[in-house]
Amino acid sequence: MTTGDPLIVLDGVNKWFGPLHVLDDVSLSVGRGEVVVVIGPSGSGKSTLCRTINRLEPIDNGTITFDGQALPAEGKPLAKLRSEVGMVFQSFNLFAHKTILENVTLGPVKVRKEKPAAARERGLALLDRVGIANQADKYPAQLSGGQQQRAAIARALAMQPKAMLFDEPTSALDPEMVGEVLDVMTSLARDGMTMVVVTHEMGFARHAANRVIFMADGKLVEDAPPAEFFANPRSERAKDFLSKILTH
Amino acid sequence: MHVFADPTNLDAYLSGFLWILKLTGSSAVLALVLGVLLAAFRVSPVPVLRGFGAAWVNIFRNTPLTLIIFFCYFGLFTTLGLTLSDDLDQNNYWLGVVGLSVYTAAFVCEAVRSGINTVPPGQAEAARAIGLTFFQTLRIVVLPQAGRAVVAPLGSVLIALCKNATIVGTIGLIEASSVMKQLINDNGDAVIPIFLVFAGTFAALLIPTGYFFGWLANRLAVKR
């Protein structure tokens, strides 16, 4: 795995939800091709951090740049930026009234104005890649959670994004389906996709991440390679967090 | 039933209900277009549009329809000189359509907006995340799924619109209720039969409408 120049840069980002300081002066740089896993206790701001990168959550101050450009505030430029950043949600959020294949081809056809036939061909190839090509004509509600999440990954990949954001992609899954989703993510990471992954899957963090970010109370507390972080967490908060999750 | 055996009365009865159907049809189309647009305004990220939509709903939903229809006649036509047709009946008809449409659009807007609120916010988030614009998100992802929740209340709005169309009688269009009043004046011995025929005709038109919308709502249901 090689990592290049910075693709996503957050500098001094602050955000409040009312009185709650949910992101407290967060600075972070993610290189091209880098896989950054964000972990931390619930309420630490890690999901919010992930969602600020494609501006699903606006920030109160600080700057976020993507591929050398400051995030646009709204309108067409923002829509264009979002089309270049794939996002995978905890609750899949597949379009309930569209088939799996339509979910995957919607963005390419409506946003990129690709020919439906070409989008369909690439969509089928992507569904094949995530292992659900035989589900293409079903509706989301007919699929298992793991299949839905893999479809959601294919939908994001169909836009040929420069980076992928994963917001707790396995947290809503039954345990036996976590593996199939993590396998897809691991293969993406191996192919050099730039990824920011908010997760509780420590195994994935260990073997697929270049860096682990530990957040607590809205602050970025630690930023280290996974081996170092898991072997020698520096902060008390991280030690405490790891002791709670790794002893089980 | 001797009243309706008279061809003149039968013609008046039929033409009265024809006006009601025409008022309902034209106003329904205009109110639907206007109402969906207003609902889009009310959920848009632009504060000016949201304010416009809210103002429209608050003004027209809270003004009696009779006042709005009177304003269309005495305000728009008599005072401001807005003439929509040279034919007197056609002019009253179109003034009535304007009044019914702006009024009903407020109710359509609220029905559509509450339907939009039944679509999980994650659907719109996912749509924005792949780069769809606000209006694409609404048109391609949110509104089609709001369908089930919107269709049944829209049916109620349509039924109310049809009955409200009788208010256009107050500005001189000889629609069904005006015809009924006239027939009752002329036939004091048959008040109740006349009344029942007119009420029954409305029921015969509107009860199937209600069932149709219920059936449509079930057909449009989205599985989750």
Interface residues (C-beta under 8 A of the other chain):
Chain A: N54 L56 E74 G75 K76 A79 K80 L81 R82 S83 E84 V85 G86 M87 F89 S91 N93 L94 F95 A96 H97 L106 G107 K110 V111 Y139 A141 Q142 A152 R155 A156 M159
Chain B: P45 P120 G122 Q123 E125 A126 A127 R128 A129 I130 G131 L132 T133 Q136 I140 V141 P144 Q145 V222 K223 R224
